[in-house]
Amino acid sequence: MKYFSIPFLLVYTRLLLAPVMIVVSLQWGHPARFVLVGFIVLGLLTDVFDGIIARRMGISSPFLRRLDSQVDLIFWVSIAISACIFDPNVFYDHRWACGAVVMTEVLCYLISIIRFKRETCTHAFLSKLWGLCLLFFFIASIGFGQGERYLHFTVVWGLISQTDVMLIILLLPKWQNDIPSSYHAWLIRRGIPIKRNKWLNG
C-alpha cells in the first residue's frame, strides 16, 4: 500500500501534470498561460512536500527518491517544451546557452550510469536553488512573456549546480541518494559522517 501513500501520490500527480501541460499549450496557447502557471506551482508544491511527508511517515527510501528525481526531470522538460511552444524565438536565439545546460544534464546522467550503473539522485542544495530559478524563469516566460531577461542567470546557475552534481558523482565512493553538496561527498569519501537537513534530505 505504500505505493499509494501520500508521498507517492504527490509524485504521480507531478508525472500526470507533465503531458497535460504540453497538451494544454498546444491546444489552448496563450489564453491558457495562467492555467499553466498554476500547474507549475502545483507541481512545485508536490515536489516540496513529497519528501517531507515521506520522511515524517518513515517511508522515505532510495526507490522513492529515485522515482522523485526522474519525475522531476520529466516535469521540467515538459515545462520547457510548453515554454518553447509559447515563445520559440527566445529559445532559438539562446540555443547555445540552453544547449549547454542540456548537455551538462546529460553528462551528469552518463557519469552516474558509467560509475554506478544507475542514474543520479543527489537532490543537492544547489540543484534545489536552480529549481527555484527555473520556476521563476518559466513563470516569467509562460505567464508574462518576460523570460528572456532572466534566461542567462538561470543558465549560469544551472551550469554551476550541474557542476556540483558531477563533482558529487565523481567523489562518492559508492552510489548514494540525497547528498547535499560536493563538499559533503568529499566528507563521505574520507569516511566522515555528514549531517543532513531533515526538511531537505533523507
N, CA, C and O of each residue as an XYZ file, in Angstrom:
808
protein
N       0.812     -1.210      0.000
C       0.000      0.000      0.000
C       0.848      1.264      0.000
O       0.338      2.349     -0.280
N       2.144      1.138      0.312
C       2.963      2.348      0.376
C       3.048      3.041     -0.973
O       3.278      4.249     -1.032
N       2.861      2.278     -2.084
C       2.933      2.879     -3.405
C       1.715      3.758     -3.709
O       1.686      4.457     -4.722
N       0.713      3.719     -2.828
C      -0.460      4.578     -2.963
C      -0.575      5.512     -1.762
O      -1.639      6.075     -1.503
N       0.527      5.671     -1.033
C       0.546      6.603      0.089
C       0.688      8.026     -0.442
O       0.932      8.233     -1.631
N       0.534      8.994      0.441
C       0.539     10.410      0.032
C       1.808     10.793     -0.722
O       1.699     11.422     -1.775
N       3.009     10.450     -0.244
C       4.211     10.851     -0.994
C       4.223     10.324     -2.425
O       4.575     11.059     -3.347
N       3.847      9.067     -2.623
C       3.815      8.512     -3.970
C       2.743      9.182     -4.822
O       2.959      9.439     -6.007
N       1.585      9.466     -4.221
C       0.518     10.133     -4.969
C       0.937     11.531     -5.404
O       0.544     11.993     -6.475
N       1.726     12.199     -4.586
C       2.230     13.522     -4.964
C       3.184     13.421     -6.156
O       3.157     14.262     -7.054
N       4.021     12.391     -6.154
C       4.927     12.175     -7.285
C       4.125     11.846     -8.542
O       4.415     12.369     -9.618
N       3.117     10.980     -8.408
C       2.280     10.626     -9.558
C       1.553     11.857    -10.112
O       1.376     11.993    -11.323
N       1.137     12.745     -9.213
C       0.462     13.974     -9.658
C       1.368     14.802    -10.547
O       0.938     15.319    -11.578
N       2.619     14.926    -10.145
C       3.586     15.693    -10.942
C       3.840     15.022    -12.288
O       3.995     15.690    -13.310
N       3.881     13.693    -12.273
C       4.065     12.950    -13.521
C       2.874     13.161    -14.458
O       3.053     13.304    -15.667
N       1.675     13.180    -13.908
C       0.470     13.391    -14.712
C       0.420     14.807    -15.280
O      -0.043     15.014    -16.402
N       0.895     15.775    -14.509
C       0.872     17.166    -14.969
C       1.752     17.383    -16.200
O       1.471     18.264    -17.013
N       2.809     16.590    -16.341
C       3.767     16.789    -17.434
C       3.100     16.745    -18.813
O       3.197     17.727    -19.549
N       2.429     15.652    -19.196
C       1.793     15.649    -20.518
C       0.609     16.601    -20.616
O       0.328     17.142    -21.686
N      -0.084     16.804    -19.500
C      -1.230     17.717    -19.508
C      -0.785     19.129    -19.899
O      -1.469     19.794    -20.677
N       0.341     19.591    -19.376
C       0.832     20.935    -19.690
C       1.159     21.072    -21.176
O       0.880     22.104    -21.786
N       1.749     20.031    -21.751
C       2.086     20.090    -23.177
C       0.819     20.140    -24.022
O       0.731     20.912    -24.977
N      -0.161     19.313    -23.668
C      -1.422     19.288    -24.414
C      -2.136     20.634    -24.304
O      -2.636     21.160    -25.299
N      -2.181     21.184    -23.101
C      -2.829     22.490    -22.902
C      -2.122     23.567    -23.713
O      -2.774     24.421    -24.314
N      -0.795     23.533    -23.732
C      -0.027     24.524    -24.502
C      -0.351     24.437    -25.990
O      -0.512     25.458    -26.659
N      -0.446     23.220    -26.500
C      -0.716     23.015    -27.921
C      -2.151     23.365    -28.291
O      -2.401     23.936    -29.353
N      -3.089     23.026    -27.421
C      -4.498     23.191    -27.756
C      -5.022     24.590    -27.487
O      -5.815     25.115    -28.270
N      -4.593     25.199    -26.395
C      -5.167     26.477    -25.979
C      -4.240     27.660    -26.204
O      -4.702     28.783    -26.404
N      -2.930     27.417    -26.173
C      -1.978     28.504    -26.414
C      -2.000     29.567    -25.332
O      -2.210     29.259    -24.159
N      -1.786     30.812    -25.718
C      -1.628     31.918    -24.772
C      -2.821     32.136    -23.830
O      -2.605     32.515    -22.679
N      -4.057     31.917    -24.261
C      -5.157     32.100    -23.300
C      -5.046     31.210    -22.058
O      -5.657     31.496    -21.028
N      -4.269     30.139    -22.157
C      -4.147     29.214    -21.019
C      -2.878     29.453    -20.207
O      -2.497     28.615    -19.390
N      -2.222     30.596    -20.428
C      -0.916     30.795    -19.795
C      -0.982     30.761    -18.270
O      -0.072     30.233    -17.631
N      -2.035     31.310    -17.678
C      -2.097     31.322    -16.219
C      -2.552     29.962    -15.666
O      -2.277     29.632    -14.513
N      -3.243     29.185    -16.492
C      -3.548     27.800    -16.103
C      -2.247     27.024    -15.989
O      -2.059     26.247    -15.052
N      -1.345     27.236    -16.948
C      -0.048     26.558    -16.918
C       0.785     27.007    -15.729
O       1.464     26.195    -15.100
N       0.735     28.296    -15.420
C       1.450     28.796    -14.242
C       0.935     28.092    -12.987
O       1.712     27.725    -12.105
N      -0.385     27.909    -12.921
C      -0.967     27.181    -11.788
C      -0.474     25.756    -11.718
O      -0.195     25.249    -10.632
N      -0.360     25.093    -12.877
C       0.164     23.727    -12.914
C       1.617     23.678    -12.438
O       2.013     22.765    -11.713
N       2.402     24.672    -12.856
C       3.813     24.717    -12.459
C       3.932     24.851    -10.943
O       4.715     24.144    -10.309
N       3.147     25.764    -10.369
C       3.181     25.966     -8.916
C       2.707     24.709     -8.192
O       3.288     24.313     -7.181
N       1.649     24.083     -8.714
C       1.149     22.849     -8.105
C       2.216     21.757     -8.149
O       2.414     21.026     -7.179
N       2.897     21.660     -9.286
C       3.961     20.668     -9.402
C       5.082     20.917     -8.414
O       5.615     19.981     -7.818
N       5.441     22.184     -8.241
C       6.493     22.520     -7.276
C       6.078     22.134     -5.862
O       6.887     21.603     -5.100
N       4.825     22.397     -5.507
C       4.351     22.062     -4.164
C       4.392     20.554     -3.925
O       4.742     20.104     -2.833
N       4.034     19.775     -4.947
C       4.112     18.314     -4.779
C       5.559     17.878     -4.597
O       5.838     16.926     -3.868
N       6.479     18.576     -5.260
C       7.899     18.235     -5.158
C       8.444     18.582     -3.774
O       9.286     17.867     -3.231
N       7.959     19.678     -3.213
C       8.423     20.095     -1.884
C       7.933     19.132     -0.807
O       8.686     18.748      0.088
N       6.672     18.751     -0.906
C       6.059     18.025      0.206
C       6.174     16.500      0.110
O       5.995     15.809      1.113
N       6.472     15.966     -1.085
C       6.545     14.502     -1.140
C       7.654     13.948     -0.251
O       7.452     12.967      0.465
N       8.829     14.583     -0.300
C       9.939     14.124      0.529
C       9.716     14.372      2.011
O      10.016     13.521      2.848
N       9.181     15.559      2.329
C       8.937     15.909      3.736
C       7.952     14.930      4.367
O       8.184     14.421      5.464
N       6.847     14.673      3.659
C       5.827     13.774      4.193
C       6.358     12.344      4.278
O       6.064     11.624      5.233
N       7.144     11.934      3.274
C       7.704     10.577      3.303
C       8.601     10.378      4.512
O       8.558      9.331      5.159
N       9.415     11.387      4.819
C      10.301     11.263      5.986
C       9.496     11.268      7.281
O       9.841     10.564      8.230
N       8.434     12.053      7.324
C       7.590     12.083      8.517
C       6.877     10.746      8.707
O       6.661     10.301      9.835
N       6.512     10.108      7.583
C       5.817      8.827      7.655
C       6.773      7.651      7.805
O       6.347      6.523      8.053
N       8.062      7.918      7.655
C       9.057      6.859      7.786
C       9.111      5.925      6.595
O       9.520      4.772      6.730
N       8.699      6.411      5.417
C       8.709      5.543      4.232
C       9.640      6.088      3.149
O       9.599      5.631      2.007
N      10.471      7.054      3.501
C      11.444      7.551      2.528
C      12.442      6.445      2.223
O      12.967      5.803      3.133
N      12.699      6.228      0.955
C      13.575      5.134      0.541
C      14.310      5.529     -0.722
O      13.887      6.456     -1.412
N      15.425      4.837     -1.052
C      16.111      5.124     -2.318
C      15.199      5.001     -3.527
O      15.324      5.772     -4.478
N      14.276      4.030     -3.500
C      13.356      3.873     -4.636
C      12.486      5.110     -4.814
O      12.335      5.609     -5.930
N      11.915      5.603     -3.727
C      11.066      6.799     -3.800
C      11.872      8.007     -4.245
O      11.396      8.808     -5.049
N      13.093      8.148     -3.729
C      13.917      9.303     -4.090
C      14.339      9.229     -5.548
O      14.409     10.255     -6.224
N      14.623      8.017     -6.048
C      14.971      7.860     -7.462
C      13.766      8.176     -8.344
O      13.894      8.854     -9.364
N      12.603      7.683     -7.947
C      11.381      7.980     -8.690
C      11.118      9.479     -8.707
O      10.752     10.039     -9.740
N      11.303     10.118     -7.572
C      11.115     11.566     -7.454
C      12.045     12.302     -8.412
O      11.616     13.234     -9.092
N      13.301     11.901     -8.474
C      14.275     12.564     -9.349
C      13.906     12.429    -10.824
O      13.986     13.399    -11.576
N      13.504     11.228    -11.236
C      13.183     11.011    -12.646
C      11.896     11.730    -13.035
O      11.786     12.243    -14.149
N      10.931     11.772    -12.133
C       9.699     12.513    -12.409
C       9.990     14.016    -12.463
O       9.402     14.739    -13.268
N      10.897     14.478    -11.607
C      11.317     15.884    -11.669
C      11.838     16.224    -13.060
O      11.472     17.247    -13.640
N      12.691     15.358    -13.584
C      13.262     15.599    -14.909
C      12.167     15.670    -15.968
O      12.168     16.575    -16.803
N      11.239     14.724    -15.938
C      10.130     14.717    -16.899
C       9.289     15.981    -16.753
O       8.882     16.584    -17.746
N       9.035     16.373    -15.523
C       8.208     17.551    -15.241
C       8.840     18.823    -15.803
O       8.166     19.609    -16.469
N      10.132     19.030    -15.539
C      10.793     20.243    -16.006
C      10.973     20.241    -17.524
O      10.903     21.295    -18.156
N      11.201     19.085    -18.104
C      11.291     19.008    -19.569
C       9.956     19.385    -20.194
O       9.923     20.085    -21.205
N       8.858     18.929    -19.606
C       7.535     19.263    -20.141
C       7.262     20.758    -20.026
O       6.643     21.346    -20.913
N       7.717     21.374    -18.944
C       7.566     22.824    -18.802
C       8.377     23.544    -19.870
O       7.907     24.508    -20.474
N       9.605     23.068    -20.099
C      10.457     23.680    -21.128
C       9.815     23.567    -22.503
O       9.865     24.511    -23.290
N       9.208     22.411    -22.800
C       8.521     22.231    -24.080
C       7.356     23.209    -24.188
O       7.148     23.818    -25.237
N       6.603     23.356    -23.112
C       5.480     24.303    -23.104
C       5.966     25.726    -23.336
O       5.352     26.488    -24.084
N       7.078     26.080    -22.688
C       7.630     27.432    -22.866
C       8.089     27.645    -24.302
O       7.931     28.734    -24.853
N       8.660     26.598    -24.911
C       9.075     26.696    -26.320
C       7.885     26.884    -27.239
O       7.973     27.594    -28.241
N       6.775     26.252    -26.904
C       5.554     26.406    -27.697
C       5.053     27.848    -27.613
O       4.596     28.417    -28.604
N       5.146     28.427    -26.415
C       4.671     29.791    -26.216
C       5.583     30.819    -26.884
O       5.103     31.756    -27.521
N       6.885     30.646    -26.742
C       7.814     31.653    -27.262
C       9.066     30.970    -27.809
O      10.115     31.006    -27.165
N       8.973     30.348    -28.986
C      10.110     29.601    -29.528
C      11.312     30.477    -29.875
O      12.446     29.999    -29.863
N      11.080     31.742    -30.180
C      12.182     32.626    -30.591
C      13.210     32.827    -29.485
O      14.409     32.909    -29.753
N      12.740     32.907    -28.240
C      13.659     33.115    -27.114
C      14.633     31.948    -27.020
O      15.832     32.155    -26.837
N      14.138     30.752    -27.142
C      14.987     29.575    -27.006
C      15.868     29.374    -28.240
O      16.985     28.867    -28.140
N      15.358     29.773    -29.388
C      16.192     29.672    -30.593
C      17.324     30.694    -30.547
O      18.459     30.377    -30.901
N      17.027     31.901    -30.119
C      18.051     32.950    -30.043
C      19.142     32.609    -29.037
O      20.280     33.057    -29.171
N      18.792     31.820    -28.036
C      19.755     31.453    -26.985
C      19.982     29.942    -26.978
O      20.181     29.333    -25.927
N      19.947     29.354    -28.168
C      20.024     27.897    -28.276
C      21.340     27.333    -27.757
O      21.360     26.222    -27.227
N      22.454     28.078    -27.899
C      23.748     27.558    -27.428
C      23.796     27.516    -25.905
O      24.306     26.563    -25.315
N      23.263     28.556    -25.280
C      23.234     28.571    -23.816
C      22.320     27.471    -23.282
O      22.678     26.751    -22.351
N      21.143     27.351    -23.879
C      20.205     26.302    -23.454
C      20.788     24.922    -23.734
O      20.633     24.003    -22.931
N      21.451     24.781    -24.868
C      22.071     23.512    -25.212
C      23.156     23.114    -24.229
O      23.330     21.932    -23.930
N      23.894     24.112    -23.722
C      24.952     23.827    -22.744
C      24.364     23.238    -21.468
O      24.935     22.319    -20.881
N      23.218     23.773    -21.040
C      22.568     23.248    -19.839
C      22.094     21.818    -20.072
O      22.267     20.947    -19.219
N      21.495     21.589    -21.235
C      21.016     20.243    -21.559
C      22.182     19.252    -21.574
O      22.062     18.139    -21.060
N      23.299     19.653    -22.157
C      24.449     18.763    -22.253
C      25.030     18.437    -20.878
O      25.438     17.302    -20.636
N      25.072     19.418    -19.979
C      25.587     19.134    -18.631
C      24.655     18.182    -17.884
O      25.109     17.337    -17.113
N      23.345     18.324    -18.118
C      22.388     17.399    -17.503
C      22.621     15.981    -18.023
O      22.652     15.027    -17.246
N      22.782     15.850    -19.332
C      23.054     14.544    -19.930
C      24.369     13.976    -19.401
O      24.469     12.781    -19.121
N      25.370     14.836    -19.267
C      26.676     14.402    -18.778
C      26.587     13.872    -17.351
O      27.234     12.882    -17.009
N      25.780     14.538    -16.516
C      25.585     14.058    -15.141
C      25.044     12.636    -15.139
O      25.513     11.784    -14.384
N      24.059     12.389    -15.982
C      23.468     11.056    -16.052
C      24.467     10.033    -16.576
O      24.558      8.923    -16.051
N      25.213     10.403    -17.608
C      26.175      9.480    -18.187
C      27.252      9.090    -17.183
O      27.596      7.915    -17.053
N      27.781     10.086    -16.473
C      28.829      9.816    -15.486
C      28.305      8.887    -14.393
O      28.983      7.946    -13.981
N      27.071      9.171    -13.926
C      26.499      8.350    -12.867
C      26.258      6.918    -13.333
O      26.546      5.968    -12.605
N      25.729      6.763    -14.546
C      25.458      5.428    -15.070
C      26.760      4.660    -15.298
O      26.830      3.461    -15.030
N      27.782      5.345    -15.789
C      29.077      4.690    -16.014
C      29.707      4.271    -14.693
O      30.252      3.172    -14.583
N      29.634      5.138    -13.697
C      30.269      4.840    -12.407
C      29.471      3.855    -11.567
O      30.030      2.929    -10.979
N      28.144      4.064    -11.514
C      27.339      3.311    -10.549
C      26.263      2.432    -11.179
O      25.545      1.729    -10.467
N      26.143      2.464    -12.500
C      25.133      1.668    -13.197
C      23.705      2.087    -12.826
O      22.775      1.289    -12.939
N      23.537      3.309    -12.392
C      22.207      3.860    -12.128
C      22.251      5.373    -12.237
O      23.322      5.979    -12.215
N      21.082      5.972    -12.355
C      21.002      7.416    -12.588
C      21.350      8.209    -11.333
O      21.354      7.679    -10.222
N      21.644      9.497    -11.539
C      21.961     10.366    -10.413
C      20.710     10.699     -9.612
O      19.612     10.798    -10.161
N      20.893     10.869     -8.301
C      19.753     11.155     -7.417
C      20.262     11.929     -6.199
O      20.041     11.518     -5.059
N      20.943     13.049     -6.445
C      21.627     13.747     -5.355
C      20.716     14.658     -4.542
O      20.906     14.796     -3.334
N      19.717     15.290     -5.189
C      18.872     16.280     -4.519
C      19.734     17.314     -3.774
O      19.444     17.679     -2.635
N      20.779     17.766     -4.432
C      21.723     18.696     -3.807
C      21.100     20.075     -3.581
O      20.132     20.455     -4.239
N      21.681     20.810     -2.632
C      21.171     22.139     -2.303
C      21.183     23.074     -3.510
O      20.204     23.773     -3.770
N      22.303     23.083     -4.251
C      22.413     23.978     -5.401
C      21.392     23.608     -6.479
O      20.884     24.482     -7.181
N      21.097     22.337     -6.607
C      20.084     21.900     -7.570
C      18.700     22.376     -7.156
O      17.885     22.748     -8.000
N      18.439     22.363     -5.849
C      17.155     22.870     -5.357
C      17.024     24.363     -5.649
O      15.950     24.834     -6.025
N      18.116     25.104     -5.475
C      18.089     26.535     -5.777
C      17.911     26.765     -7.274
O      17.242     27.712     -7.689
N      18.514     25.894     -8.081
C      18.314     26.003     -9.522
C      16.857     25.740     -9.890
O      16.316     26.359    -10.806
N      16.234     24.822     -9.170
C      14.812     24.570     -9.387
C      13.983     25.820     -9.161
O      13.019     26.072     -9.884
N      14.360     26.610     -8.147
C      13.655     27.872     -7.898
C      13.912     28.868     -9.026
O      13.016     29.615     -9.419
N      15.154     28.875     -9.549
C      15.472     29.743    -10.688
C      14.634     29.350    -11.902
O      14.098     30.210    -12.601
N      14.526     28.051    -12.146
C      13.712     27.566    -13.257
C      12.255     27.947    -13.063
O      11.579     28.359    -14.006
N      11.775     27.807    -11.830
C      10.395     28.174    -11.529
C      10.140     29.638    -11.888
O       9.167     29.954    -12.574
N      11.011     30.522    -11.424
C      10.859     31.954    -11.672
C      10.942     32.250    -13.162
O      10.150     33.029    -13.692
N      11.918     31.618    -13.845
C      12.105     31.858    -15.273
C      10.898     31.408    -16.082
O      10.418     32.150    -16.940
N      10.403     30.206    -15.821
C       9.296     29.681    -16.618
C       7.988     30.417    -16.339
O       7.177     30.601    -17.246
N       7.778     30.837    -15.099
C       6.589     31.639    -14.808
C       6.671     32.976    -15.534
O       5.684     33.448    -16.097
N       7.863     33.585    -15.516
C       8.045     34.851    -16.228
C       7.864     34.666    -17.724
O       7.291     35.528    -18.391
N       8.348     33.546    -18.261
C       8.280     33.284    -19.697
C       6.864     32.944    -20.142
O       6.336     33.559    -21.068
N       6.244     31.957    -19.476
C       4.927     31.492    -19.889
C       3.823     32.460    -19.470
O       2.913     32.756    -20.245
N       3.914     32.947    -18.237
C       2.842     33.789    -17.724
C       2.874     35.222    -18.201
O       1.825     35.842    -18.377
N       4.079     35.764    -18.416
C       4.182     37.192    -18.693
C       5.037     37.541    -19.913
O       5.195     38.716    -20.244
N       5.590     36.522    -20.582
C       6.398     36.784    -21.762
C       7.671     37.559    -21.475
O       8.179     38.267    -22.345
N       8.196     37.428    -20.248
C       9.381     38.180    -19.829
C      10.548     37.272    -19.473
O      11.450     37.682    -18.742
N      10.542     36.052    -19.976
C      11.561     35.092    -19.569
C      12.957     35.421    -20.053
O      13.934     35.046    -19.403
N      13.079     36.113    -21.178
C      14.393     36.342    -21.770
C      15.323     37.104    -20.847
O      16.526     36.844    -20.825
N      14.783     38.040    -20.087
C      15.641     38.843    -19.205
C      16.238     38.031    -18.060
O      17.225     38.447    -17.454
N      15.646     36.878    -17.761
C      16.141     36.046    -16.666
C      16.852     34.793    -17.164
O      17.341     33.996    -16.363
N      16.911     34.618    -18.480
C      17.430     33.372    -19.026
C      18.899     33.164    -18.709
O      19.287     32.070    -18.298
N      19.721     34.180    -18.887
C      21.163     33.999    -18.691
C      21.501     33.653    -17.242
O      22.359     32.807    -16.991
N      20.837     34.298    -16.298
C      21.071     33.983    -14.890
C      20.692     32.533    -14.607
O      21.406     31.819    -13.902
N      19.553     32.104    -15.171
C      19.093     30.731    -14.971
C      20.082     29.737    -15.561
O      20.368     28.705    -14.954
N      20.602     30.046    -16.743
C      21.569     29.160    -17.399
C      22.850     29.059    -16.586
O      23.364     27.962    -16.369
N      23.366     30.194    -16.136
C      24.603     30.200    -15.350
C      24.423     29.397    -14.070
O      25.286     28.596    -13.711
N      23.314     29.608    -13.384
C      23.080     28.863    -12.144
C      22.915     27.381    -12.430
O      23.335     26.540    -11.635
N      22.304     27.058    -13.566
C      22.166     25.660    -13.942
C      23.516     24.999    -14.159
O      23.733     23.868    -13.725
N      24.426     25.698    -14.827
C      25.766     25.154    -15.063
C      26.521     24.962    -13.751
O      27.245     23.981    -13.582
N      26.349     25.897    -12.831
C      27.001     25.791    -11.518
C      26.463     24.578    -10.760
O      27.232     23.784    -10.218
N      25.138     24.444    -10.726
C      24.532     23.340     -9.964
C      24.864     21.985    -10.580
O      25.076     21.011     -9.858
N      24.910     21.918    -11.907
C      25.238     20.646    -12.548
C      26.710     20.286    -12.358
O      27.053     19.107    -12.263
N      27.570     21.284    -12.301
C      28.975     21.017    -11.992
C      29.111     20.427    -10.592
O      29.908     19.516    -10.365
N      28.325     20.955     -9.657
C      28.322     20.431     -8.293
C      27.860     18.974     -8.289
O      28.436     18.141     -7.589
N      26.828     18.667     -9.065
C      26.331     17.293     -9.139
C      27.395     16.363     -9.713
O      27.596     15.260     -9.206
N      28.073     16.803    -10.768
C      29.124     15.973    -11.358
C      30.240     15.700    -10.364
O      30.769     14.589    -10.311
N      30.601     16.706     -9.578
C      31.627     16.519     -8.552
C      31.164     15.528     -7.493
O      31.946     14.707     -7.014
N      29.886     15.610     -7.132
C      29.334     14.665     -6.159
C      29.477     13.237     -6.675
O      29.934     12.347     -5.957
N      29.080     13.033     -7.924
C      29.134     11.692     -8.517
C      30.573     11.176     -8.567
O      30.829     10.006     -8.284
N      31.503     12.053     -8.926
C      32.900     11.631     -9.049
C      33.549     11.375     -7.691
O      34.451     10.545     -7.578
N      33.093     12.084     -6.663
C      33.703     11.954     -5.342
C      33.138     10.788     -4.538
O      33.860     10.180     -3.747
N      31.878     10.470     -4.725
C      31.269      9.403     -3.929
C      31.954      8.062     -4.185
O      32.176      7.693     -5.338
N      32.285      7.342     -3.137
C      32.889      6.016     -3.326
C      31.877      4.979     -3.811
O      32.254      3.998     -4.453
N      30.607      5.187     -3.511
C      29.536      4.314     -3.993
C      28.261      5.155     -4.130
O      28.153      6.238     -3.554
N      27.304      4.639     -4.901
C      26.080      5.391     -5.154
C      25.305      5.632     -3.873
O      25.099      4.722     -3.070
N      24.878      6.875     -3.698
C      24.001      7.236     -2.590
C      23.028      8.297     -3.082
O      23.323      9.035     -4.022
N      21.879      8.368     -2.447
C      20.926      9.436     -2.761
C      20.968     10.508     -1.686
O      21.440     10.276     -0.573
N      20.473     11.671     -2.033
C      20.360     12.796     -1.102
C      21.705     13.227     -0.518
O      21.934     13.129      0.688
N      22.572     13.699     -1.380
C      23.862     14.247     -0.959
C      23.796     15.763     -1.107
O      23.654     16.255     -2.226
N      23.895     16.517     -0.018
C      23.654     17.960     -0.072
C      24.574     18.747     -1.007
O      24.131     19.705     -1.640
N      25.853     18.355     -1.103
C      26.787     19.130     -1.921
C      28.033     18.296     -2.218
O      28.213     17.211     -1.664
N      28.885     18.814     -3.095
C      30.145     18.124     -3.394
C      31.059     18.115     -2.166
O      31.870     17.203     -2.003
N      30.931     19.112     -1.315
C      31.709     19.119     -0.065
C      31.302     17.926      0.805
O      32.158     17.258      1.385
N      30.001     17.661      0.895
C      29.530     16.519      1.684
C      29.988     15.203      1.060
O      30.309     14.247      1.767
N      30.015     15.167     -0.281
C      30.509     13.957     -0.955
C      31.984     13.739     -0.636
O      32.425     12.602     -0.469
N      32.740     14.820     -0.554
C      34.165     14.723     -0.195
C      34.320     14.192      1.224
O      35.204     13.378      1.486
N      33.459     14.651      2.154
C      33.497     14.148      3.526
C      33.194     12.649      3.559
O      33.863     11.889      4.259
N      32.180     12.228      2.796
C      31.825     10.807      2.736
C      33.005      9.998      2.213
O      33.304      8.918      2.721
N      33.669     10.529      1.196
C      34.825      9.833      0.625
C      35.923      9.631      1.664
O      36.641      8.632      1.633
N      36.047     10.586      2.582
C      37.054     10.481      3.639
C      36.558      9.685      4.841
O      37.285      9.525      5.821
N      35.331      9.188      4.773
C      34.787      8.387      5.862
C      34.244      9.202      7.006
O      34.071      8.685      8.110
N      33.968     10.477      6.761
C      33.450     11.374      7.806
C      31.936     11.433      7.699
O      31.424     11.752      6.626
N      31.194     11.140      8.765
C      29.724     11.194      8.715
C      29.252     12.615      8.395
O      29.853     13.591      8.846
N      28.189     12.723      7.625
C      27.636     14.040      7.287
C      26.292     14.220      7.971
O      25.608     13.256      8.314
N      25.934     15.486      8.160
C      24.660     15.821      8.776
C      23.710     16.292      7.690
O      24.031     17.204      6.928
N      22.547     15.675      7.620
C      21.545     16.038      6.632
C      20.434     16.863      7.268
O      20.094     16.672      8.435
N      19.877     17.773      6.495
C      18.749     18.572      6.955
C      17.469     17.744      6.856
O      17.180     17.188      5.796
N      16.703     17.654      7.935
C      15.529     16.791      7.945
C      14.432     17.277      7.001
O      13.555     16.509      6.607
N      14.491     18.569      6.639
C      13.468     19.106      5.752
C      13.838     18.937      4.276
O      12.963     18.905      3.411
N      15.142     18.830      3.997
C      15.593     18.843      2.611
C      16.195     17.534      2.154
O      16.212     17.253      0.956
N      16.687     16.728      3.070
C      17.348     15.479      2.689
C      16.927     14.360      3.629
O      16.559     14.586      4.782
N      16.995     13.115      3.083
C      16.640     11.961      3.894
C      17.643     11.663      4.981
O      17.464     10.712      5.741
